[in-house]
Amino acid sequence: MKRNAQKTTSGNDPGRAAGTSLNAGLDYRTIFNAASNGMAFTEFSSGRILDVNDAWLRATGMVRENAIGMVACELGLWADQAERKACYAELESKGRVVDFEARLLMKSAELPHMISAQFVEMGGMHCVLWEFRDIAEQQRTNEALTKSEGQVKSLLAASEQSRRALLSILQDEQLAKEALRAGNALLQIASRIGRLGGWSVQLADNRVLWSDEVASIHDMPVGYSPSLEEGMNFYAPEWRARISAVFGACAREGHAYDEELEIISAQGRRIWVRAIGEAVRDEAGTVTQVQGAFQDISDRKRAEEKIKSQLEELQRWQDVMLGREDRVQELKREVNKLCQRIGETARYPSQEEQQ
């Protein structure tokens, strides 16, 4: 990658373009920044960074203004340049990279990551969308379970976090149209990668808007948006009171929420989801809209449940083996007592003698 890349101008800055509202209610940055893994857009020809999400900034400890326009080599993100070259070679030969394991330097710490990337077109520019997933915790968990019994090999999903999205103001009408088209394409790519979508509710008439990915998670056709009551009824019966309470508090008092609950899709599938909501206020401070992100987290829940089950099984085996050992020692003592009664030498040494 070129090292002398210049800072992007405001006209080509995808961070500004991505701030345009999508479909009169959804915002590109809401989706981009709600992703729990670090994500970045780079220009393919120069390698310069065009935009990064909040998770990327938290992981690297960098400030957005210091990252935009730089290249990875200048920021010192790759711990091993051979891994960087191999990753780029795979991207150029296959057009995408899926779960490439490499070591990255995050806040001066060398951590293992899974890296995915693919080419995207943005405003006529040939770009690359990167996703960085920290697998350090996953590796530590797998190593601990393997050391205990040599049986447990599971994945731990990285903890997920949400951040508020910032809306950018575009004064040029033509630039706004171009940004909207680019935002649509980028939103679809980010949504597919993270099984993450956006939604909004206009409180004046309870009009609900779902992104295509949210509809897909519910097993509903693309373009479908329910009434507020229909949307609430997708939640499993035992979770409806909770989602009604937190949504109501957000709509009335503006309290944001971040919940993990279960829905029952149109095809009858139980799906674990993460529902994030935040209030949108008018100039008078009145809450007029609730919007947020919606993500399918079933894979992470299954991984957590598998690890929990394996740990419980290990505990049961430990309890059984400890119980057997105590019973064996008790039987040995009984045999020694019988030998003593008939005048024979004890057949088994005592625990004190064994020590």
N, C-alpha and C positions, 0 to 999 in steps of 0.2 A: 504494500500500500504506500502511496506517496506520503511523505512526511511534511511537506510544506503547504498543506491545504489551508485555504483562507476561510475565515468565518463566513457563514452563509448570510446573504442579505435577507431583509424582511420579506422581499417578494418571493423568495424561494424557500423560506423557512417552513418546513412541514409542521413545526410546533404552532405557528400562527394559523396555517391552513387547517390543521386538525381541530382548532378551537371552534370552527363553525358548527352550529347546531345541525344535527342530522334528523331528517324527517320531522321537522317541527317539534321535536320533543327529546330526541336522543342526541347525545354529544359525543364526538369521537374520543375526546380526552377522558370522559367518564369511563369508557371501556378500556382504553389504553392504560390509564393509571390504576384501574381497579385490579389489573392482572397481578397475581402474587409473585410471578417470576420477573426478573429483569428483562426488559425489551429495549431494542434500539434500532433506528433506521440509519443506514450509512449509504453514501453515494458509492456505487460499485467502482467507477473509474479511478477515483482518488482515495477511497476509503474514509473520507471525512464523515464525522458523525453529524447527522441532520436533526435527530431528536432522540430523547431517551425518556422512559417513564419513571414514575416515582420509586418503584421497586429497584430499578437500576441505580438511582441516586442513593437510596438507603444502603444498598449492598456495597457500593464503591466509596461512599462517604464524600462524593464530589458535589460540587455546585453545578447546576445546569449550565450556567453561562460559561464556566470554565471547560465544559465538555464539548459543547456545540462547536463544530468546525475543526475539532482535533481528530487525530487518528489513533487507533488502539496502541500502536508502537510508542507514540509520544506520551500516552497516558500510562504506559507500563502495565497493561492489564494481563498480558500473556506471560505466564511464568516460564514457559518453554517455547522458544521460537519455532522449533521443529514441529510442535503440535499445531501452532498457528498456521504454518505452511501446509501441513497435511489437511487441516480443516478447509483452507481456501482451495486446495487442489480438488478436494471432494466436491465443494460447491461449484467450481468451474466445470468439472467433468459431468456431474449429475444434475446440476441446476438447483439442488437443494441439499441440506444436511439435516439428518435426523439423529438426535441423541449421540452426538460426538463427545466422548469423554476427554476432558482436558483440565489442566490446572490453571486457575486464574488468581491474580493478586488482588484481593479485596481488603481495603483498609490495612495494607501491609501484611496481610495473612494470606498464605498460599492455600487455596481451597479447591477441592475437586468439583467440577461442574459438568452437567450435560448441556451441550450446545446444539441448537437447531437453527436453521436459516433457510431462506428461500428468496428468489428474485421477485421483485415487484416493480411495477411501473407507477411512478408518482409524478404527475404534472409533466409528462414527457421525459422524465429523468429515470435512468436505469438504476434502481436501488436494491438494497438487501435488507430484509427484516430479520433481526436476530432475536433469539430467546435464550436466556441463560438461567439454568436451574441449579441451585446449590444442592449438592448431594452429600455434603459432609455429614450431616446428621443421619442421613440414611445409611451411610457406610459405617458410622459408629454403632448404630443400632444392630446392623447385620453382624458386625464383628463381635459384639457382646453376646448376641444370641448363639452364634456359632461356637464361641468359647464355652458357653454353658453346656450345650448338648450336641453341637454340631448338626443341628437339624433345621434351625430357623433361618430362612433366606427370604426375606420379604422387603418390600419397599415402604418407606415412610414418606408420606406426602409432606412437602415443605409447608410450613405454616403460612397462612395467607393473611394478607392485610389489605385494607382499603384506604384510599385517600380521596379527598374532595377534588373535583375537577375544576379547572379554571377556564372561563370562557374568554376568548380573544375577540377583539373588536376589529372587524375588517371594514374600512371606509370605502375602498374601491369596489364597486358593484361587480365588475368583471372578475376581479380577483376572488371575490366571495363565491361566484359561480364555479370557478375552477377549483377552489378549495373544497367546495361541497362535493364535486365529483371525485376528487382525490380521497376525501374523507370516507365516502361510501365504500370505495375499493379497499382502503386500509382497514376500515371497521370490519368488513367481511373476513379479511385475512386473520386479524387478531381474534375475532370471535371463533373461527374454526379451530385455531390453534389451542385456545384455552377453554373451549366449550363455555364461552362467556358471552352474555348478551346484555342489552340494556332495555329499560322500560320506563314509562312515565304515566302519571295519572293527573289529568286536569280536574281540579277539585270543583270547579264551577258546575260541571255537568257529569263528573265521574267518568270522563272519557279516558280509556286505557289505550296505550300504544305499546306494542311489543316489537322488538327487533326480530329478524328472521331466526336467529339462534335461540332466543327465548321460546318462540313458537316450536322450533324443532325439539327442544328439551321436553316440552309438554306433549310431543307426538302430534302436533297440530300442523296444518299446512302453512307454507310460507305466506306471509301477509296477514295471517289471522291475528286479530286483537279482540279480547273478550270484554264483556262488561266487568265492572269492578266485582260484582257478586260472583260471576262465573270464575274470574281469576282466583278469588278467595276459596272457592269450592274445589279447586284443584289440590289444595293442601289436604294432607291426610287428616281425618277427623280429630285425632289427638293433638294436632298442631294448629288447628284453626283458631282456637282462642288466643294462642300466643301471637300469631301473625296479625290477627285483628287488633290486639292490644297495642302492639308496637307501631303498626301502620296508623292507627287512630291517634296515638300520641304524636307521631310525626306530622300528621295532617293538622292537628289542633294546635300543638305547642311548638312544632319544629324540631322535636327530638330525633336525631339520626339513629338508625339502628343497623345492626350487622348480626344476622341470625343464621343458624344452621338448622334446617327443618326437612321434613319429608313431604313430597307431593305424590299424587297418584295420577299418572299421565292418562291421556285419552285412550291408550291401549292397555290400561290397567297395570302399568309398571310402577313399582315404588322406586322413587329416585330421591337421593339425598341432594339437597341444593343449599347454596349459600345465597341468602337474599339481603341486599344492601339497599337502604333507602335514606334519602336526605330531602329536606324541604327546600323549595324555591319560593322566595318572597318577592312581592312587588315593592315599589318605591316607598309605600306606606308601612312596610314591614309585615304585611299580611301574607300568610302562607297560601299560595295560589296553585301550587303544583308539588307533587312528590315524585322524585325520579331516582333511579339507581341502577344497580347491576344485579345480574342473576346468573349463577354458575352451577353447573352439574359437578358435584364433588363426590359422586358415588364411588369412583375408583379409590379415592383416598380413604373413604369410610370403610370400604372392603379391606384395604390393606391394614388399617388400624384394627379392625375386628379379627383379622387373621392372626396378627401378632398377639393380640390379647388372648385368643384361643390357645395359641401355642404356649404362651407363658403359663396359662392356667393348667395346660396338660403337663408341662414340666413340673409345676408345683405338685400336681397329683402324683406323678411318678416319685418325686422326692418324698412325699408323705408316705407312700406305700413302701418304699425301700427302707425308710427309717423305722416303720412299724415292724417290718420283717426282721430287721437286725435285732430289735429289742426282743422279739419273740424267740429268736434263735438263742440269744444269750440266756433267756429265762429257761429254755429247755435244757441247755447245757448245765445250768445250776441244779435243776431237778435230777438229772442223771448223776451228777457228782454226789448229791445227797443220798440217792439210792445206793450208790457204790459204797458210801461211807457206812450205811446201815448194815450191809452184808459183809463188811470187812474188807472190801477191795479198795485199791488205790483209785483216786479220782481220775477219770478219763480225760477231762478237759482242764487246762490251766485256767486259773481265775484271770480276770481282766488286769488285776494288779501284777500278776506274774507275767502276763503278756507284755506289760509296759516295762 
